Amino acid sequence: MLHIPILRRGQPYRSLDAVRIAHHRTREPWVEVSQANVGLIRRDLLDQRAAREALASFSVAELLGICARAAEYFLQDALPLGGSLQSPQAYVEQVSSTTGMPYVLARRNMQKIHTVLAQMNDVLDGLTRRLDLTILDAGFGAVQGQFLSFFPRANALGVVLPSNSPGVHSLWIPAVAMKIPLVLKPGSAEPWTPYRIAQALMKAGCPPEAFGYYPADHAGAAEILQSCGRSMLFGDLSSVRPWLHDPRVEIHGPGYSKIVFGEDCVDRWEQYLEVMVTSILDNAGRSCVNASGVWVPRRAAEIAEALAGSLARVVPRSADDEQAQLAPFADGDYARRLSQLIDEGLEEPGARDVSAAYRQRDRLAIFEGCAYLLPTIILCEAAEHPLANREFLFPFASVVPTAEDQLPEALGPTLVVTAITEDPKLIRRLTDSPQIGRLNLGPIPTTQVRWDQPHEGNLFDHLYARRAFQTAVSPPGAAAVSAR
């Protein structure tokens, strides 16, 4: 059986404690993963400075070159995995084996990661607001006669990762180019992607000390969050709630992303049907940027019927089918519980499962021995209904009638809003809202992401702080740079 080891400063370590992850379809043990206990993690994280110094010995320009080479290795090369080599096709099949993600979607996520690595210079330009990155090499530099100085807030970035989609790993990769080592705790069903990214970066010349890879339980995850000066945490509300007010931890929880229509455009909703369907369906509905709500001033019933009819054509397919758009749940019981939660919500007056009239089978469908949840559109009568602002790991969305003058307050915290309007007053209210993380003006799918812009916080601001700096002499090694 394939075994995935711990990485301690980049070096494989086989633990006596291991868990076996089952194949999502056969439920037979498929891969064994070494587990890091709290003591091992705590001991390894006592000296984070050494890993930071190893990475900081490279210039940002050198690290950008490493990222560019790693992009090609990640996409095209056979890379170490335990005691063997993992080909790109084996990676795709292995991701699918434990998460249920169809091959075609796994390859698309693989391409997302390649893009971020290959275009890291543009990503850092966006995150740093086009800061001359040589300033990070010297710690300070002059811009038009004014000195700037930045210092790292931490010697390592701890990352507690999910299992929903490989593309999410693109969010922590820029830390390497910013000279911050990584302490990674992979999702329980998706150990493959962070391990492969680390191997690609090491093959490209990144120092092994920059990578810790610690499969662990909840206690191990908590130790990483507590021991690293800065962290990222992915999870549902119950997982992230204890850390919501800890400034050291950047939270990546549910997105509650939405499409919002203004009064000026809602009567032309048919023109935007494809944008709505794409926003709901992309990546099998597994991403926090998938739309889980369509909020409209009127015509809610028509829009809900059209969405339900369009999405009813999406059916389960085999993992290797290039037309596959849905992903099964690795845990069939979890899929049943989600479907039951929706049914319980429908018991409350004021909501209807519009998709039920278009489905030829139950919402919970069994195909080739796997549990799927079929696309579901709920028509709510008001924003207060329990299903009006929910998010699930499959193509699910509520259509909610809401008066325009109630926006954006009625939306609640929202990661992405695609606003289909040209009304300057509504646009201004949306741009002024602190509850919207990413705003798309016009018919842009909520799932269309610009990697050179922040996502649920700015990673550069999370990892670096600017200090006041002045000098009466010319500091040795100061970077004299020009405004960009």
N, C-alpha and C positions, 0 to 999 in steps of 0.2 A: 504494500500500500504506500502511496506517495506520502511523504512526511514534509511538512513545512516547519523549519526551525525558528526559534527566536533569533533576532539580530541584536547583538550587544556591541555597540560601536562598529556596526557593519559586519561583525564576525558571526557566522552561524553557531548556534548553541542549541543542542538537543536536550530538552528537559525530561525528567522522569515523569512529570505530569503532562498528559496530553489528552486532547479531546478529539473525537472522531465526528466529522461532519458528513451527513448522509447525502446521497444523490437525491435531488428534489423529486425525481419521478419514481425511482425504484425503492427509495428509502433504505437502501443498503449503504453501509459505511463506505465512504468514497475517498476521504483524505483525512490524515491525522495531523493535528497542529499542536506543536509544543506550547505549553502554557507557562506564563511568567507569574510567579506569586508576588505578593506585595513586598516581601523582603528582598527579593532579587531586584525588583524595580527600584526600590528605595536605595539599595546599595549602589546600583549603576548610576543613579541620578545625583549622587553626592558630589561628583566632580563634573559638572556640566561645562565648566570653563575650558577644560582641555579640548572638548569637541568644538566649542566656539572658536578657540584659537586656531585649530586646524583648518576650519572653514574660512576664518577671517584672513588667513595667510594668502588667500587667492584674491585677486582684484575682481570687482564686479564684472568687468569686461571678460575676464577669464571664465567666470561662472556662467555668463551668458553663452559663451562658446561651448561650455560643457552641456548646458541645457539643450542647445541646438543639436549637438551630437547625440545626446540621450533621446531626443525626439525620434530620431531614425532607428536607434537601437530598440526603443520601446515598441515601435510599430513593426519592425521588420526582422529583428534578430532573435535567435534562440538565446535565452538568458538563464542563469542558474536558478533552480528552484529545488531546494533541498539538495539531494545528491544527484540530481539529473538536470537536464536542460529543458526549458519550456519554449516551444515554438510559438509564434503568434497565433496559429490556428489552435494549438493546444490551450493557450490562454483563453481564447474565445470560448472554447468548449468547456473549460473548467469553470469559468465565471458562470456560464449557463447551468452547469451541473448542480451548483449549490444555491444559486439565486433564482433560477427559472427563467432568466432573461434570454430571449431568443438570440441566436447568433447574430442576426442582422443588427439588432439594437446594441449588442455587446461591441460589435465592430464600430458602430457610430460613436459610442462612448470612448472607444479606443482612439478614434480620430480626434475627438475633443481634447484628450490629454496630449496627443501629438501636437495639436495646434498650439496649446498653451506653452509647451516646452519649446517649440520651434519659433514662436513669436514672443518669447519672454521679454525682449527689449521693449516691445509695444505694451505689454502688460505692465511692466514697471513704470513706463512713461505715464500710464493712466493712474496707477496707484500713488505715484510720488508727485503727480502734477508736473511732470517733465523736469524734475530735479536732475541736475547734472550728477550722475551716479558716482563720479570720481570723489565726490564729497564723502561718500560712505567709506571709501578706501582710506582717506587721511583722517576722517572724523570731523573735518572742517574744510572750508574752502571759501574763496571770495567770489561773489557774484556782483558785478558792476560796483566794485569797491566796498561792498558790504559782506562781512563774514557771516557764514551760516555754519552751524554745528549741530549734528544729530548724534544721539547715543542709543544703543540698543536697550530696550526695557528688560530683556531677558537673555540668558545664554542658550535657551532652547525653546522651541515651540512644541508643546504637547498637543496631540490631536487624537481625540476619541471619535472614531469613524463609524459610519452606518453601513448597512448592507444593501440599501435600496437600489443604488445605481453607481457604476464605476465612474461616471463623469464627475461626480462630486469631488473626486480626489484632485481635480485640477485647481481647487481653491487653496490648497496648502502648498503646492509645489513652488510658488514664487518665493517662499521663505528661504529656499536654498540659494537663489540668486541674490537675496538680501543678506546672506552670510549668517543665517540663523539655523542651527542644527535642528533636526526633527526627532521627536519621540512619538512613535505611531502606535496606537492601539487599534488594530483592524476590527471591522464588524465581524460578528460571529459567523456569518454565512458568506462573507466576502473577504477572505484573507489574501486573494490573488493580486489585486491591483496595486496596493501600496508596496507589496514585496517586489513586484516587477518594476515599478517606477524606481525604487531604491537601487535595484540591480542595474537598470539602464543608466542611472546617474553615476554609479560607481564605475561602471565600464567606461563611461565617457570621461573619467578623471576626477570625479568628486571624491574627497577623502572619506574612507569608510566610517571614520569617527563621527561623521555628521548624521548617521542613521541609527536610531534605535527602533526596533520593531518588536512589540510586546503583546502578543495575543494574551488576553487576560479576562478575568471576571470583573464584576462591578467594583470590587474592592481595588483591583489593579487599576481600573480606569480612574477611580477617585484619587489614587496615589499619584498618577500622572498629572491630573489637574491641580493637585495641591503642591506638587514638587516643582513643576515648571513655572517659570516666572510669567509666561504667557501661554495660553492654550486656546484651542478651538474644540467645541463640543457639538456633536450632531446627535439629534435624538427627538423623541416625541416629548409632549409637554411634561409627562411624569419624570422623564430622564433629565430634562434641562432645568426644571423648576428649582432644585436646590442651589443652582448656580446663577440664577437670573440676575442677582445683584452683586456678583463678584466681578469687578472690572478687569481682573486678570483673564477672564474666560469670555471668549467671543462665542455667542450662542448661535447655532444654526438649527432652529426648530422648524415646526410647520410653517409653510409659507402663506397659506390662505390667499393665494394670488387670485386676481379678479380681472374681468373685462367690464368696463363701465361705459355705458352709452349716455350721451347727452341728448337733450330734447331735440337738438338740431339735426341729429343723425339717426335717431332710432327708427324713423319711418323708412330708412333705407337699409335696414338690418340685413336683408338678403345679400347685399353686396359684401357683407363681412362674415358670412356663414363659414367660409373656409378658415378664416382667421380664428374664429371661435372653436371650430372642430380641432384644428391643429393645436391650439393652446391647451385643450383638454386631453388630447390623445397622444401627443408626442411622448416618446420614451416610455410608452405603456402607462402613462399617467403617474409615474413613480417619483417625479421630481417635485421639489418645493416650488418650482416656477411654473408648474402646470396650473392652469386656471381651474379653480374649484368653485367659482361663482361667476355668473353673468348678471350684472345689476343694471336694471333698465327703468326708465320712468314710466313706460307703458309697453303694450304689445308682448308682455311676458309669455302668455300662453302660446302665441304663434312661434316665438323664438324657441321655446322649450320643445314644441312638437317637431320643428325643423331639426333641432339638434338631436333629438331622440331618433328620428328617422335616419339621419345621416350616420350616426354612430351604431345603429342596429346592424349595419353591414359588416361591422368589425367582429370577427369570430375567432375562437381559438385555432391555432395552427401549430404544426410541429416546430420544434426548436430550430431546425435547419431550413425552414421555409422562408424564402426571401420576402414574402408578403406578410410575415408575422408582425402584428402590432400590439398584441397583448402578451403579458407575462404571467405564468402561473405563480401561485404562492407556494413557496417551499414548504410551508406549514399549512396543510389543508384546514386544520382546526382554526387557525387564525383567520383564514378567509371566511369560514362559517360565522365566526364571531363578528367580523366586520359587517357581513350581510345582515346578521341579526340586529346589530346596532342601528342600521339603516331602517329596518322594519319597525323597530321600537320607536324610532323617531317619527315614522309615518303614522303611528298610532295617535300622535298629537294632532289635533285638528289644524287644518290650514296648509297641508302639503300633499302632493300626489306624485307617485312614481310614474312619470310620463313614459319612460322607456318600457314599462311593463306591457303596454299594448303592442309594442313592436318586436318584442323578444319571442322567439319560438321555443325557448326553454327558460328555466329559472335563472335568476341573477347569478346564483352559484352554479357553475357548469363544470362537469367533469369531462375532460378530454385527454385521451391517452394516459389515463390514470392520474392526472393532475387536476388540481382545483383552480378554477379561474373565476373571477368576478367580471361579469359582462358590463360594458359601459352603461352608466346609469345617470339619467337626467331627472332631477327633482324640481317640480314647480312649487315654490313657496308663495304664500299670500302676503307675507310680511317678513321683514328682516329679523324679527324677534323669534321666528320659528327655530327650534333646535337644529334643523338641518340646513338653515340658510347660510351658515358660516362654518362648515365642516370640511375636513380634508381627509381623504383616504388614499391608500396606495394602489389605485387603479383609476381608470377614466371615470371620474365622478364629478358632477357639477350641479349646483342649484341655480335656478333662474329666479331672481328676486326683484319684484317691483319696488322701486324706491324713488321717491320724489327727488328731483335734482337738487332742491334747496337743502336736502338732508345730507348731501355729499360734501366732503368726504367723511364726516364724523361717523355716519352710519356704518362705514366699511369696517371699522376696527383696525387693528394692526394688520398690515398687508405687505408682503414682500414685493410683489410686482402688481402694478395696475397698468393695464392697457386701456387708455381713455380714447374712445372713438367720439370725438367732438372737436369742433372748431370754435366753440364759445369761449371767448377770452376770460370771462368771469369765472366759468367753471375751471378752466385751465389754471387760472391763478389760485383758486382755492386748493386745487390738487397739488400744485407746486409748493404751496405754503404748508402743506400738511406734514407734520413730523412722523406720521404713522405709515407713510408710504416709503418703502425702501428703494424701489426702482420704478421709474415712471416712463412709460412708452406713450407718446402722443401720436395718435393715428393708428391705422390697422397693422400693428406690429404684434405678432404672436407673443404671449407672455413668456414662451420658452426660448425666444430668440435672445441670446445673451451676448453682450460685448465683454470679452475677457479683459479689456483694458480699463474697465470701470469697476468700482467697488461692488461687492455682493455681500449683503448683511454685515456691513462694516468694512472698513478699509484696512487691509492686512498691513500695509506699511505703517499707518498710524497706530495699529495695535502693537507692532514690534519696535517702532522707533519713536523717540520724542525729540523735539528740538529744544536746545538749551540756549540761553543767552550767552553770547560770546563776543568779546572785544579784545583787542591787543594793541600794545604800543610799539611792538616790534614785528618783524616778519617771521612768523612761526616756521620752523624747519618742516618741510614736507607738506606745507599748505597747498591745497589744490586751487590754482587760479583759473577759474572757469568763467565762461560767458553765459549770459542768459539764453535760454533755448526757447 
